[in-house]
Amino acid sequence: ARAGFNFCDFSYEPGVQKYDTEFRMSGTGTKAKATVEINPIVNITNSTYDVMMDFYPSVSSNLHITAGAFVGNPEMANASVNILGVSSTDPSVQVMGEGYMKQQLFGDASVSNVNVNVDGLNEIRPYAGIGFGRAVPSSRVGLMLEFGAIMHGMPRINDRNRLLDSYDEAKKIKGILTREVFSGSALFPVIRMSLTFRFF
């Protein structure tokens, strides 16, 4: 058996995302189309503890199967979703301007970004993997390489601005983040490489 502590803290930009949407024009109720362009900036910060058990098919084998669990905070990340622009090919909407479209879509004519946090992860996350190497090497120094997956649960995206709660745009932006940024999966792939030492 082995135990450990893991910490990750990094930021990345998945790139500009565009999606088409619809809204009803105030006053007339006419349905209009628009294109929203967003650029998410994601900061993933998460620390976990883990307990693992390695199973070796034979005494001399370096091949092992690992089972265990990670324990950590349900919050996974936060993101700032920059709203780069809202446009329309409909002349009757174009004349109203971008502020009008933002007001109809987001409830705020001047909104420029939406801050979200990502939680909903399991506090206890089962893990399974397969790899090579030993926690206690046969020589003084050894190397362990392992490929596995954590069942961390489905990420849940929450709007910190509270701007999107009453608008359908929340579902679209959250869907893009879930799909493009967090893969929309309850499984998280893991590659672990460890350098091990034997002192006695």
N, C-alpha and C positions, 0 to 999 in steps of 0.2 A: 504494500500500500504506500501511497505517497500523497502529499498535500502541498498546496502552493497558493501564491497570491498573484493576481494578474491585474494589470492596469493599462488602459489605452486612452489616449487623448490626441485626437487629430481632426483637422478640418479639411474639407474638400468641396469642390463645386462640380456637380454632375453635368452642368451645362444648361444652356437656355432651353426652356420648354415652351411649346406653343399648344394651345388647345382652342377649339371652337365652342362657342356657347350661345345661348339664347336668353333673351329677357323680354318683358312686356313694357312698352313705352308708356310712361305715365301720362294720364289724360285720355289717350286713345285706346290703350290696352292692346295695341297692335304688337304682334310678335316680331322682334328684330334679332338679327344675328351679329355677333361680334367675335373677334379673336383676341385672346389674352396671352401676353408674353411674360413669362416669369423666369427668374434666375435664383434657384435655391442655393444658399450657403449653409452647409451642414457641419456641425461640430459634435463629434461623437466622444463622449466621456463616460467611461464605465469602469468600475473596479469590481473584481470578484475574488472569492476564495474557491478552491477546488479540492476535492478528495477523489483520488483515483485508485483503482485496483487493476493490476496488470496480470494477464493470464498467458503463460508460455506453453505452447504445445509440447515441448520437450525441454529437458534440463539444459541441453547444449544450444537450443535455438535462440536466436536474437529476435525472431518474429514474435510479436505479442498482440493480443487483443485487449483493449482497455475499456473499462466501464466505470462510470463515476458520476459526479454531479458538480455543477458550479452553483455558488450561492452569491447573490448580489442584489443591488438596488433595482427596483422595477423601472426606473428612469434610464433611458438609453442615450438620448441625444437631444440637442435643440437645433433649430434651424431658423434662419432669417430668409423669408421668401420675398425677394425684391420683385415688385410688379413693374416691369419695364415699360409696358404700354398696353393700351386697349384700343383696338381699331375696328373698323367696319367698312365693308364695301357698299353698304346701303347708303345712298345719298341723303335720305331723310334722317339717318342717324348721324352721319358725318357732320352735318350742319349744326347738330346739337353740341358737338365737341367731346373730347375725351373725358372731361370732368363729369359730364352728364352720364356717360356710359359707366364710369366707376361708381357713381351714385346709385344707379340702377342695379349694378351687379354686387357691389360691396357695401352699400349704405354709407359711403364716404367718398365725396368727390375728389378729395386730395390724398387718398390712401396711396402710399408708395411701397410699403412692405407689410408683411404679416409675420409675426414671430410665433413659432410653434415649438412645443416640446414633445418628445416621443417617450411614452412609457408603456405600461401594460405588459412588460416582460415578467416571466415567472421568477419569483424570488429563488426557487430551487429549480435548476435547469439540468435535466438528465443529459449525459454525454456518452457517446460510444465512438471508438476509433480503432484503427489498426496501424501498426508501425513496426519499426526495427530499433534495436538497441535495448540496453538494460539500465535501470535506475542505479544499480550498483555494477559498474563495469568490471569485466574480467581483468583488464589491465588498469593502469593508474588513471587513464583518461578515456572517456567514452562519449559517444554521440547518440542521441535518441532522436528519431524522426517519426512523426505520427500524423496521420490524416484522419479526421473525424468530423463530427457534427454535434452541435448543441441544440437541444429543443428548447428555445428560449420563449416561445409563445408569439402570438401575432402582435407586432407593434401597434400602438394606438396613438394617433396624432391629435394633439389638443391645441387649439388656437388661443394664444396668450392675449392677443388684442381684443378678443371677444367680438371682433367685427364680422366674422363669418358664421357665427352660430345660427343666424336666422336666414342665411342665404344659401342657395343651391351651389354657389361657387365653392363653398367649403368642401363639399363632396368631391368636386373636380380637382381642387388643389391637393387635398389630402390623398386622393387616389393617385395623382402623379407622384407625390412624395413616397407613398407606400410602394408603388410599382418601380419607379426609377431609382430611388435612393435606398430604400430598405428592402427591396426585392419582393415584397408582398409574401414572404414566406415565414413560417414558424420555425424553420431550421436555419441555423447559422453555421456555414462551413468553417472548419478550423484546420490550420497547419501548425503543428508545434515542433520546434527544434530545441533540444536541450543539450547542453554540454555538462557531462557528469564527471565527478572526480571520486577516486577511492584513496583515502589517506592511510589505511592500515591493511 
